[in-house]
Amino acid sequence: MSLLRVVKRQEPLGWGSFLVLAAAICLSLLLSGIILFIGGTSPLEGIIVLFKGAFGNRYALEDAILKATPIFLCSLGVALAFRLQVWNIGAEGQFALGAVGATWVALSLPETPSY
């Protein structure tokens, strides 16, 4: 006997979705602050350094976008599969093996242009 069951929501959340997002952000900042405090660092100072490192200048923002792009592409592929009611749980591995395959093809054909 299962204690949990999945029930489809009848109406959209509206403000509830915003509140869930705000609560998740606040909880993540709180947990980060606790971890920094346990580590002997000022939580406020550590979180400020974290944000400056990620969004402090143009190059940091470009680097964050560059590193997030594979995650966005994987989530786009998985979202399409879920929308079609097909389960796909190996998106990151498929992305990595696709990159390995593309690299192998590029290195196997050295006479082709790089673009």
C-alpha positions in Angstrom: 0.0 0.0 0.0 1.4 3.4 -1.0 1.2 6.3 1.3 1.7 8.8 -1.5 -0.3 9.3 -4.7 0.0 11.7 -7.6 -3.0 13.8 -8.3 -3.3 16.3 -11.2 -3.8 19.9 -10.0 -7.1 21.3 -11.2 -6.3 25.1 -11.3 -3.0 26.8 -11.9 -1.0 28.1 -8.9 -0.9 31.8 -9.9 0.9 33.6 -7.1 1.7 30.2 -5.6 4.3 29.5 -8.3 6.0 32.8 -7.5 6.0 32.0 -3.8 7.5 28.6 -4.4 10.3 30.1 -6.4 10.9 32.8 -3.8 10.9 30.2 -1.0 13.4 28.0 -3.0 15.8 31.0 -3.5 15.5 32.0 0.2 16.1 28.4 1.3 19.1 28.0 -0.9 20.6 31.2 0.4 19.9 30.2 4.0 21.5 26.8 3.5 24.5 28.3 1.7 24.9 30.8 4.6 24.8 28.0 7.2 27.5 26.0 5.3 29.7 29.1 5.0 29.2 29.8 8.7 30.2 26.3 9.6 33.2 26.7 7.4 34.3 29.8 9.4 33.4 32.4 6.7 31.0 35.3 7.0 27.8 34.1 5.2 27.0 37.5 3.8 30.5 38.1 2.5 30.6 34.6 1.0 27.3 35.0 -0.9 28.4 38.4 -2.2 31.6 36.9 -3.5 29.6 34.0 -5.1 27.4 36.4 -7.0 30.3 38.7 -8.0 32.1 35.6 -9.3 29.2 34.5 -11.4 27.8 37.9 -12.5 30.4 40.4 -11.5 31.7 41.3 -15.0 31.1 40.5 -18.6 33.5 37.6 -18.8 32.1 36.0 -15.7 28.6 36.3 -17.1 29.7 34.8 -20.5 31.4 31.9 -18.6 28.2 31.2 -16.6 26.2 31.2 -19.9 28.8 29.0 -21.6 28.7 26.5 -18.8 24.9 26.5 -18.6 24.2 26.0 -22.3 24.7 22.2 -22.2 22.2 22.0 -19.3 19.7 24.1 -21.2 20.1 21.9 -24.3 19.7 18.7 -22.3 16.6 20.1 -20.5 15.1 21.2 -23.9 15.5 17.6 -25.2 14.1 16.0 -22.1 11.2 18.5 -22.0 10.2 17.5 -25.6 10.4 13.8 -24.7 8.3 14.3 -21.6 5.8 16.3 -23.6 5.5 13.3 -25.9 5.1 11.1 -22.9 8.4 9.3 -23.6 10.8 8.7 -20.7 14.3 9.9 -21.2 16.6 9.8 -18.2 20.0 9.7 -19.9 20.2 13.2 -21.4 23.6 14.2 -19.8 25.2 11.0 -20.9 23.8 11.3 -24.4 25.1 14.8 -24.6 28.6 13.7 -23.4 28.7 10.8 -25.9 27.5 13.0 -28.7 30.4 15.5 -27.9 32.9 12.6 -27.9 31.5 11.3 -31.2 31.6 14.8 -32.8 35.2 15.2 -31.6 36.2 11.8 -33.0 34.6 12.7 -36.4 36.3 16.1 -36.4 39.7 14.6 -35.6 39.3 11.8 -38.1 38.7 14.2 -41.0 41.6 16.8 -40.6 41.2 18.1 -44.1 37.7 19.5 -43.4 37.3 23.1 -42.4 36.9 24.0 -38.8 33.6 25.8 -39.2 
